[in-house]
Amino acid sequence: MIQVFIAVWIGCLTGLVGYHKIVQMALNIPTDEAAGKKIGTQEYMKRYLMYGLVLVVCQLMELPILAVLVGLMCNKGAILLYALKEKEDFHE
């Protein structure tokens, strides 16, 4: 059971690091469209390489991969819920 707990937390932390990388990329995109697309693609690939590397390392450590994915999705779900809440508050 402790392995599942650790795996979920690894997934949550990986999701937060990925989200931080998205925010940093968005703040630093150049105004030139071609350069912006190039940097966006590079950052996208780096982020998914990081996700893949974390999954491989967790597999090698014999942690439950599904629990890592659940942790990754916790971050995505929190962002979605926050966006829905803000949308409701905006229309009041």
C-alpha positions as CSV (number, residue, x, y, z in Angstrom):
1,M,0.0,0.0,0.0
2,I,2.9,2.4,0.7
3,Q,4.1,1.9,-2.9
4,V,0.7,3.2,-4.2
5,F,1.0,6.2,-1.9
6,I,4.5,7.0,-3.1
7,A,3.5,6.4,-6.8
8,V,0.5,8.8,-6.5
9,W,2.7,11.5,-4.9
10,I,5.4,11.1,-7.6
11,G,2.7,11.5,-10.2
12,C,1.3,14.6,-8.4
13,L,4.8,16.2,-8.2
14,T,5.6,15.4,-11.8
15,G,2.3,17.0,-12.8
16,L,3.1,20.1,-10.9
17,V,6.6,20.3,-12.4
18,G,5.0,19.9,-15.9
19,Y,2.5,22.6,-15.1
20,H,5.3,25.0,-13.9
21,K,7.1,24.3,-17.2
22,I,4.0,25.2,-19.2
23,V,3.6,28.5,-17.3
24,Q,7.3,29.4,-17.7
25,M,7.1,28.6,-21.4
26,A,3.9,30.7,-21.8
27,L,5.6,33.7,-20.1
28,N,8.7,33.5,-22.2
29,I,7.3,32.8,-25.7
30,P,8.9,35.3,-28.2
31,T,6.7,37.5,-30.3
32,D,8.1,36.1,-33.5
33,E,5.7,33.4,-34.7
34,A,8.3,31.1,-36.1
35,A,10.5,31.3,-33.0
36,G,7.5,30.9,-30.8
37,K,6.4,27.7,-32.6
38,K,9.9,26.3,-32.4
39,I,10.3,27.0,-28.7
40,G,6.8,25.7,-28.0
41,T,7.5,22.4,-29.8
42,Q,10.8,22.0,-28.0
43,E,9.3,22.6,-24.6
44,Y,6.4,20.3,-25.4
45,M,8.8,17.5,-26.3
46,K,11.0,18.1,-23.2
47,R,7.9,17.9,-21.0
48,Y,6.7,14.7,-22.5
49,L,10.2,13.2,-22.4
50,M,10.2,14.1,-18.6
51,Y,6.8,12.4,-18.2
52,G,8.1,9.3,-20.0
53,L,11.3,9.2,-18.0
54,V,9.4,9.4,-14.7
55,L,7.2,6.5,-15.8
56,V,10.2,4.4,-16.9
57,V,12.0,5.1,-13.6
58,C,8.9,4.2,-11.6
59,Q,8.5,1.0,-13.6
60,L,12.1,0.1,-12.9
61,M,11.5,0.8,-9.2
62,E,8.5,-1.5,-9.5
63,L,6.0,1.1,-8.5
64,P,2.4,0.8,-9.8
65,I,2.3,2.8,-13.0
66,L,-1.4,3.3,-12.8
67,A,-1.0,5.0,-9.5
68,V,1.6,7.4,-11.1
69,L,-0.9,8.2,-13.8
70,V,-3.6,8.8,-11.3
71,G,-1.2,11.3,-9.6
72,L,-0.6,13.0,-12.9
73,M,-4.3,13.3,-13.5
74,C,-5.0,14.8,-10.0
75,N,-3.2,18.0,-11.2
76,K,-5.2,18.1,-14.4
77,G,-8.4,17.5,-12.6
78,A,-7.6,20.3,-10.1
79,I,-6.9,22.7,-12.9
80,L,-10.2,21.7,-14.6
81,L,-12.2,22.2,-11.4
82,Y,-10.6,25.5,-10.8
83,A,-11.4,26.7,-14.3
84,L,-15.0,25.6,-14.0
85,K,-15.3,27.4,-10.6
86,E,-13.8,30.6,-12.0
87,K,-16.2,30.4,-15.0
88,E,-19.2,30.2,-12.6
89,D,-17.9,33.1,-10.5
90,F,-17.4,35.1,-13.6
91,H,-21.0,34.8,-14.7
92,E,-22.4,35.9,-11.4
